[in-house]
Amino acid sequence: MTVTEKIEALRALMASEGLAAYIVPSNDPHASEYMAAHWQEMQWLSGFSGEAGTVVVTMTEAKLFTDSRYYLQAEQQLAGTGIDLMRADDIDCPSINEWIVKALAAQMDDENNMDEVLVGVNPEMWSVNDYAALEDEMADDCLGVKSIDLIRPLWKEGRPSVPQDVFYEYEEKYAGESVASKLTTIREHMAAKKADSMVVSMLDEIAWLLNIRGKDVECTPVVIAYVVLEMDKVTLFVAPEKVDAKTSAYLRREGIELRAYEEVFAYISQLDGTILYDGTKVNEALYEAMRTDSINAQSPIQVVKAHKNAVEIEGERKAMLQDSIALTQFFMWLESDATRQEMAAGKVTEWDLMEKLHSFRLLRENFTDESFGTIAGYKGNGAIVHYAASKENCATVYPEGMLLLDSGAQYLDGTTDITRTVWLGGEIPAQAKRDYTYVLKGHLALSMVRFPRGTRGNQLDALAKQYMWQAGITFGHGTGHGMGHFLGDHEGPQNIRRDNNPTVLEVGHVCSNEPGIYRTGEWGIRTENIFTVIPCPQTAEATTEDEWLTWETLTLCFYDTRLIDMSLMTEQEIRWINDYHKRVYDLTAPLLTADEAAWLAQKCKAL
């Protein structure tokens, strides 16, 4: 079916169920950022391939709400579908609930009640908190919410199955902590909350807690499953086909009981005592299965997991070094005479660049996969923040202009994520240099900052934006996200963005540092490293007894110094870059060929 046909078929089902509106979010039952294809319902219905968005359909209108990262992409992909783009980050854009109330106002009169005008949602795709908020807001305007799955009966042909690949043990030499130790720690948190059991639905939390990994979600080594943790046992709910003899032996050795994936609802319904769950993550259908007292609180697994142990941090350093080798080889290939001749002849595309970088990473020790789909944005495509080129639809790359390359890898040792913006040739416009330097200065300000214990990420966010703000420029995406360890590229609870996040930055937290400037139709510039919070010695100038923290930059890759406007740089910034480049070269060069090391030496020469 075309998108238009899918919307009309959905409206027919809505009419048969007495629904005035239906909401399809970009969620799965596990609140995942990146989902198995089986649950990509929003993308299937709308034709919009971005990771984040919500489709709202009424009998007369259809809207897609998404954030500023996807505006350009959504405009292109929604054209001709009958679905209108709602720019959720714009000040004048109504919330989804506000829009629904206004859109349905024509169906309301004084005699209507909330049971007569209904909004439909699939409860498995909504967290407990979001579902409750929706009910409250709808009730305020005499609307009701009905739990029903209308996509399943429509999406039959061609719907991917739930992945059935076997998962495996993630060895303690990489994890840095045993399953028994992790279970003890989390049970201590449960006891402090006076909880007898805990429902875990987040796939990265399950993978971390049980030291297991899989390949159920592209680029993220997780296992589709649920866990119920009790004081005397732990039960993993997973498809039986996913457990082979080796994995079964591992689970028995760790005392982990097995049940089928679908049995989780019945199991939860017979639990006694008090159940702990995270209402921001656990889905409404699981909550409705609970028949006893419950506590809605932040998952202790998320909090503990965010503090990387010494083995994990050292693993990240190893992963970054392997990535540095691959990136050096890629950029050397990109600048080679042979490649430039191919580009001049129009024989190189963005897709070719993505595949070439992947080929270099494939050769690195402990590489398993990319950590997300590589973004290779040439010229104006770089201004699309989450641009996704395909083999059939991508730009030809010539030896001129700007290239934004955002990529990452999964190694058994850790997860990487790096963005570099490079100039491919021709005269560099003064505006391009200024933009690049504003981004770089903000990136460096965040890298160099010293901050007292108790500081939150939103308190540091303006450091990365200060120079572009003075020039009347800003960006809509977050400055930094948390990182998993051989898990998700985006993990919390810590982050660096303007939103108020109560999580304070603590030793062992890993974050990205990625300010950017995007000029539609011209270029996108983003510079991204991964860094971790470390203790910082108190200086002689300090006037308090606060414990001071700073960052250790983990990423190892040179900046394109040709793009720097040196007139805007301070001595401290230049010194930091020179020290960083020396470290990149000293650590990477011994692992390269003589020619590669010589090429890297030129890229890392002192400013």
C-alpha positions in Angstrom: 0.0 0.0 0.0 1.0 3.6 -0.5 1.1 5.9 2.5 -2.2 7.4 1.5 -3.8 4.0 1.2 -2.4 3.0 4.7 -3.9 6.2 6.2 -7.3 5.5 4.6 -7.2 1.9 5.8 -6.4 3.0 9.3 -9.3 5.5 9.3 -11.6 2.6 8.3 -10.5 0.7 11.4 -10.8 3.7 13.5 -14.4 4.2 12.4 -15.2 0.5 13.2 -13.8 1.0 16.8 -15.4 4.3 17.4 -12.2 6.3 17.5 -11.9 10.0 16.6 -8.1 9.9 16.5 -5.2 7.4 16.6 -1.6 8.0 17.7 1.4 6.1 16.4 4.6 6.9 18.2 8.2 5.8 17.2 8.3 3.4 20.1 8.6 -0.3 20.8 7.6 -2.2 24.0 11.0 -1.6 25.4 11.3 2.2 25.0 14.2 1.7 22.7 15.8 4.5 20.7 16.7 2.2 17.9 14.2 -0.5 17.3 14.0 -3.9 15.6 12.3 -3.4 12.2 9.2 -5.4 13.5 8.2 -2.4 15.6 8.9 0.5 13.3 5.2 1.3 12.9 5.5 5.0 12.6 8.0 4.7 9.8 5.8 2.0 8.0 2.7 4.2 8.2 4.2 7.5 7.2 7.1 6.7 4.9 9.3 8.9 7.2 12.5 7.0 8.0 13.7 9.2 10.9 14.2 7.6 14.3 12.0 10.0 16.2 8.4 11.1 15.3 4.8 10.6 16.1 1.9 10.3 13.6 -1.5 11.5 14.6 -4.5 10.6 12.4 -8.0 11.9 12.6 -10.8 11.3 10.2 -9.9 14.4 8.2 -6.2 15.1 8.9 -2.9 13.4 9.5 0.2 15.0 11.1 3.8 14.0 11.8 5.4 15.6 14.9 9.2 15.5 14.9 12.0 17.6 16.2 14.5 20.0 14.5 17.0 17.2 13.7 14.6 15.8 11.1 12.8 18.9 9.6 14.5 18.8 6.2 14.3 15.0 6.0 10.6 14.9 6.9 9.7 17.7 4.4 11.2 15.6 1.6 9.8 12.2 2.7 6.3 13.4 3.5 5.8 15.2 0.2 2.6 13.9 -1.5 1.6 11.6 1.3 -1.2 13.8 2.8 0.7 13.9 6.1 1.6 17.4 7.2 4.8 18.1 9.1 4.5 19.6 12.6 7.8 21.2 13.7 7.7 20.2 17.4 10.7 22.4 18.4 9.2 25.6 17.1 7.8 27.9 19.8 4.4 28.2 18.1 3.9 24.5 17.5 1.2 23.0 19.7 1.9 19.8 21.6 0.4 16.6 20.2 -2.3 16.7 22.9 -3.2 20.3 22.2 -3.5 19.7 18.5 -5.7 16.7 19.0 -8.1 18.6 21.3 -8.3 21.4 18.8 -8.8 19.1 15.8 -11.5 17.2 17.6 -13.3 20.3 18.9 -15.7 20.2 16.0 -17.0 16.8 17.2 -17.6 18.0 20.7 -20.7 19.7 22.1 -22.1 20.2 25.6 -23.7 16.8 25.6 -20.5 14.9 24.7 -18.6 13.1 27.4 -15.2 11.5 27.4 -16.5 8.0 26.6 -18.0 9.2 23.3 -14.9 10.8 21.8 -12.0 8.4 22.0 -8.3 8.6 21.1 -6.7 5.2 20.4 -3.2 4.0 21.3 -1.4 0.7 21.6 -0.5 0.4 25.3 2.7 -1.6 24.5 4.1 1.4 22.7 3.5 3.9 25.6 5.3 4.2 28.8 3.3 4.2 32.0 4.0 7.8 32.6 3.2 9.0 29.1 0.0 7.0 29.0 -1.1 8.5 32.4 -0.3 12.0 31.1 -2.2 11.4 28.0 -5.3 10.2 29.9 -5.1 13.2 32.2 -4.9 15.7 29.4 -7.5 14.1 27.4 -9.9 13.9 30.4 -9.5 17.6 31.0 -11.0 18.2 27.6 -13.7 15.4 27.8 -11.8 13.0 25.7 -11.1 9.3 26.5 -8.2 7.0 25.7 -8.8 3.5 24.4 -6.1 0.9 24.4 -6.1 -0.9 21.1 -3.5 -2.0 18.5 -4.7 -1.0 15.0 -1.4 -1.4 13.2 -1.1 -5.1 13.7 -4.2 -5.9 11.5 -3.0 -3.5 8.8 0.7 -4.4 8.7 0.6 -8.1 7.8 2.2 -8.3 4.4 6.0 -7.7 4.6 6.1 -7.0 8.3 9.5 -8.2 9.6 9.3 -10.9 12.4 10.7 -10.3 15.9 14.4 -11.3 15.7 15.2 -14.8 16.7 19.0 -14.8 16.7 20.9 -16.6 19.5 22.4 -14.3 22.1 25.7 -14.8 24.0 27.6 -14.2 27.2 29.5 -10.9 27.5 32.6 -12.0 29.3 33.5 -10.4 32.6 37.0 -9.5 31.2 35.1 -6.9 29.1 32.2 -6.1 31.5 34.5 -5.6 34.5 31.9 -7.0 37.0 30.2 -10.3 37.6 26.4 -10.9 37.3 26.3 -11.9 40.9 27.9 -8.6 42.0 25.4 -6.6 39.8 22.4 -8.4 41.1 23.5 -7.8 44.7 23.9 -4.1 44.1 20.5 -3.7 42.4 18.8 -5.8 45.1 20.3 -3.4 47.7 18.6 -0.5 45.8 15.3 -2.5 45.7 15.5 -3.1 49.5 16.1 0.6 50.1 12.8 1.2 48.2 11.1 -1.6 50.2 10.4 -3.4 46.9 10.1 -7.2 46.7 10.5 -7.4 42.9 11.5 -5.3 39.9 10.3 -5.3 36.3 13.0 -4.5 33.8 12.0 -3.8 30.2 14.9 -1.7 28.8 17.1 -3.9 26.6 20.4 -2.2 27.4 19.6 -2.6 31.2 18.9 -6.3 30.7 22.1 -6.7 28.7 24.1 -4.9 31.3 22.6 -6.7 34.3 23.0 -10.2 33.0 26.2 -9.7 31.0 24.6 -10.8 27.8 24.7 -9.4 24.3 22.9 -10.1 21.0 22.2 -8.7 17.6 18.4 -8.1 17.7 18.7 -4.4 17.0 20.8 -3.0 14.2 24.0 -1.4 15.6 23.1 -2.1 19.2 24.1 -5.5 20.7 21.0 -6.1 22.8 18.6 -9.0 23.3 14.8 -8.6 23.0 13.6 -9.8 26.4 12.1 -8.8 29.7 13.5 -9.5 33.2 11.8 -9.8 36.5 14.2 -9.5 39.4 13.1 -10.9 42.8 15.1 -11.1 46.0 15.6 -14.8 45.6 15.7 -15.3 41.9 16.0 -13.6 38.5 13.8 -14.6 35.5 14.6 -13.9 31.8 11.7 -13.8 29.4 13.0 -14.5 25.9 12.0 -16.5 22.9 13.3 -20.1 23.3 14.7 -20.0 19.8 17.3 -17.5 21.0 18.9 -19.8 23.5 21.5 -22.4 22.3 23.3 -25.0 24.4 26.2 -22.7 25.2 23.9 -19.8 26.3 21.7 -22.1 28.3 24.7 -23.4 30.2 25.8 -19.9 31.0 22.3 -18.9 32.3 22.2 -22.0 34.5 25.6 -21.2 35.9 24.5 -17.7 36.8 21.2 -18.9 38.3 19.1 -17.2 35.7 15.7 -18.9 35.1 14.2 -18.9 31.6 10.6 -18.4 30.4 9.1 -17.5 27.1 8.9 -13.9 26.0 5.1 -13.7 26.0 4.8 -15.2 29.5 5.9 -12.0 31.2 2.4 -10.6 31.5 1.0 -13.7 33.3 4.1 -13.9 35.5 3.8 -10.3 36.6 0.1 -10.8 37.4 0.9 -13.4 40.0 3.7 -11.6 41.8 3.2 -10.8 45.5 4.6 -8.0 47.5 5.6 -4.6 46.1 6.8 -4.3 42.5 9.4 -1.6 41.5 9.2 -0.3 38.0 10.4 2.8 36.0 7.3 4.5 34.7 9.4 6.4 32.1 10.4 3.1 30.5 8.0 0.2 31.4 5.1 0.1 29.0 1.4 0.5 30.0 0.5 -3.1 29.1 3.0 -4.4 31.6 1.7 -2.1 34.3 -1.9 -3.2 33.7 -0.8 -6.8 34.3 0.3 -5.8 37.9 -2.2 -7.0 40.5 -0.3 -5.8 43.7 1.3 -2.7 45.2 3.9 -1.0 43.0 6.5 1.8 43.2 7.1 4.0 40.2 10.7 5.2 40.4 13.8 5.7 38.3 15.5 2.4 37.5 18.5 1.8 39.8 20.1 -0.1 36.9 20.2 3.0 34.8 21.9 5.0 37.5 24.5 2.3 38.4 25.2 1.4 34.8 26.1 5.0 33.9 29.1 4.9 36.2 31.6 3.0 34.1 34.0 0.9 36.0 37.8 0.9 35.5 37.7 -2.0 33.1 35.0 -0.4 31.0 36.8 3.0 30.8 40.0 1.2 29.8 38.0 -0.7 27.2 36.7 2.6 25.8 40.3 3.8 25.4 41.2 0.6 23.5 38.1 1.0 21.3 39.0 4.6 20.6 42.5 3.7 19.6 41.2 1.0 17.1 38.9 3.6 15.7 41.7 6.1 15.4 43.6 3.7 13.2 40.5 3.1 10.9 39.8 6.9 10.7 43.4 7.7 9.8 43.4 5.2 7.0 40.0 6.4 5.8 40.9 10.1 5.7 44.3 9.2 4.1 42.4 7.3 1.4 39.9 10.2 1.0 42.8 12.7 0.3 44.8 10.4 -2.0 45.3 11.3 -5.6 43.5 8.3 -6.8 40.4 9.0 -4.8 40.4 12.7 -5.8 40.6 11.7 -9.5 37.6 9.3 -8.9 35.7 12.2 -7.3 36.5 14.6 -10.0 35.1 12.1 -12.5 31.9 11.9 -10.5 32.4 8.3 -9.5 32.3 8.7 -5.7 29.1 9.0 -3.7 28.2 9.5 0.0 27.3 5.9 0.1 30.7 4.9 -1.2 32.3 6.9 1.6 30.2 5.1 4.2 31.1 1.7 2.8 34.8 2.6 2.6 34.9 3.7 6.3 33.1 0.5 7.2 35.7 -1.5 5.3 38.6 0.0 7.4 36.8 -0.6 10.7 36.1 -4.2 9.7 39.9 -4.8 9.9 40.2 -3.6 13.5 40.5 -5.8 16.5 37.3 -6.7 18.3 35.1 -4.8 15.8 31.5 -6.2 15.6 29.3 -3.5 14.0 28.7 0.1 13.5 27.2 1.9 16.6 24.7 3.7 14.3 24.2 4.3 10.7 27.0 6.5 9.4 26.1 10.1 8.4 28.1 11.2 5.4 26.6 14.6 4.5 28.2 16.3 1.5 27.6 20.1 1.2 24.0 20.9 1.9 23.2 17.3 3.0 25.4 18.0 6.0 22.9 20.5 7.2 20.3 17.7 7.7 21.3 16.8 11.3 20.3 13.1 11.1 20.8 12.8 7.3 20.6 9.2 6.1 22.0 8.5 2.6 21.0 5.3 0.8 22.7 3.6 -2.1 19.9 4.6 -4.3 19.5 8.1 -3.0 22.7 10.0 -2.2 24.8 12.8 -3.4 27.9 12.5 -5.7 31.0 13.8 -3.8 33.4 16.0 -5.7 36.9 17.2 -4.5 35.5 20.5 -3.3 33.4 21.9 -0.5 32.5 20.5 2.9 31.9 17.0 4.2 30.4 16.1 7.5 31.1 12.6 8.7 29.4 11.3 11.8 30.1 7.6 12.6 30.7 5.1 15.3 31.6 1.5 16.0 30.9 -1.3 18.3 34.0 -3.1 19.6 33.9 -5.8 22.3 36.0 -3.3 24.3 33.5 -0.4 24.0 31.4 1.9 21.8 32.6 4.9 19.8 30.9 7.9 18.2 32.8 10.7 16.4 32.0 13.5 14.0 34.6 15.3 11.9 33.9 18.0 9.4 36.6 18.3 6.6 37.2 20.4 3.6 37.5 18.5 0.3 39.0 21.2 -1.8 38.7 24.6 -3.4 38.9 28.0 -1.8 37.4 28.0 1.7 34.8 30.7 2.2 35.4 33.0 5.1 32.0 32.2 6.5 32.8 28.5 6.5 36.0 29.2 8.5 34.1 31.3 11.0 31.4 28.7 11.4 33.9 25.9 11.9 35.8 28.0 14.4 32.8 29.0 16.4 31.9 25.3 16.7 35.4 24.3 17.6 35.8 27.0 20.2 32.6 25.8 21.9 33.7 22.2 21.7 37.0 23.2 23.3 35.4 25.3 26.0 33.4 22.2 27.1 36.5 20.0 26.9 38.6 22.2 29.1 36.1 23.2 31.7 36.7 22.5 35.4 33.5 22.1 37.5 32.5 21.3 41.1 30.8 18.1 42.1 27.0 18.5 41.9 27.1 20.2 38.4 24.5 19.1 35.9 24.9 18.9 32.2 22.4 21.7 31.5 24.7 24.0 33.5 27.5 23.4 31.1 25.5 23.5 27.9 25.9 27.2 27.2 29.7 26.8 27.2 29.5 25.0 23.9 27.2 27.6 22.4 28.6 30.9 23.7 30.6 31.9 20.6 27.9 31.1 18.1 25.3 32.8 20.3 27.3 36.0 20.1 27.2 35.6 16.3 23.4 35.0 16.4 23.6 31.3 15.6 22.5 28.2 17.6 21.6 24.6 17.1 18.5 22.6 18.1 20.0 19.2 19.1 21.6 18.3 22.4 25.3 19.2 23.0 26.0 15.8 24.5 24.5 12.4 25.2 25.5 9.6 27.5 27.2 6.6 26.1 26.9 2.9 26.7 29.7 0.3 27.0 29.4 -2.1 24.0 25.7 -1.1 24.2 23.6 1.9 23.1 25.2 4.9 21.4 22.8 7.1 23.4 22.2 6.2 27.0 21.3 8.2 30.1 20.6 9.4 32.6 23.3 12.1 32.1 23.5 14.4 29.2 24.5 17.9 28.2 21.7 20.0 26.8 19.5 23.0 27.6 16.7 20.9 29.1 16.6 20.7 32.9 18.0 17.3 33.8 18.4 16.7 37.6 21.2 14.1 37.0 24.6 15.5 38.2 27.8 14.6 36.3 29.9 12.2 38.3 33.2 10.3 37.8 32.8 7.5 35.4 30.0 9.1 33.3 30.7 9.1 29.6 29.3 11.8 27.3 29.6 13.2 23.8 30.6 16.8 23.1 29.1 17.8 19.7 28.1 21.4 19.0 27.3 22.3 15.4 26.2 24.9 12.9 23.9 24.1 10.0 23.2 26.3 7.0 20.5 24.9 4.8 21.7 24.2 1.3 25.3 25.1 2.1 26.9 22.9 4.7 26.7 21.3 8.1 29.6 21.6 10.6 29.7 19.4 13.7 32.7 18.4 15.8 32.3 15.5 18.2 34.4 13.7 20.7 33.5 11.3 23.5 34.8 12.2 27.0 34.5 10.9 30.5 34.3 12.7 33.9 37.5 12.4 36.0 38.7 14.0 39.2 40.4 17.4 38.8 43.0 18.5 41.4 41.9 21.6 43.3 43.8 24.6 42.1 45.5 27.2 44.3 42.9 29.8 43.2 40.0 27.7 44.5 38.2 29.3 47.4 36.0 26.5 48.5 36.4 22.9 49.6 34.3 21.5 46.7 35.7 18.5 44.9 36.5 19.5 41.4 35.9 17.5 38.2 36.9 17.8 34.6 36.9 15.7 31.4 39.3 13.2 29.9 38.8 13.2 26.1 38.7 9.5 24.9 38.3 10.0 21.1 41.5 10.1 19.1 41.3 11.8 15.7 42.7 15.0 14.3 40.7 18.2 13.5 40.9 19.7 10.0 43.0 22.7 10.9 42.7 24.2 7.4 39.2 25.3 8.5 40.3 27.2 11.6 40.2 31.0 11.6 43.3 31.5 13.7 42.4 35.1 14.4 39.5 33.9 16.6 41.6 31.4 18.6 43.2 32.0 22.0 46.6 30.7 23.2 44.9 28.3 25.6 42.8 26.8 22.8 45.7 26.5 20.5 47.7 24.8 23.2 44.9 22.3 23.9 44.7 21.4 20.3 48.4 20.9 20.0 48.5 18.8 23.1 45.6 16.7 21.8 47.1 16.2 18.4 50.4 15.1 20.0 48.5 12.5 22.0 46.6 11.3 18.9 49.9 10.9 17.0 51.9 9.3 19.9 49.2 6.7 20.5 48.2 5.9 17.0 51.4 6.2 14.9 53.1 3.1 16.4 50.2 1.0 15.0 50.3 2.4 11.5 52.5 1.8 8.5 55.4 4.3 7.9 53.4 6.1 5.1 50.3 6.3 7.3 52.3 7.6 10.3 54.0 10.2 8.1 50.6 11.4 6.8 49.1 11.5 10.3 52.2 13.6 11.5 51.2 16.3 9.0 47.6 16.3 10.2 48.8 16.6 13.8 51.6 19.1 13.4 51.5 22.0 15.9 49.6 25.1 15.1 
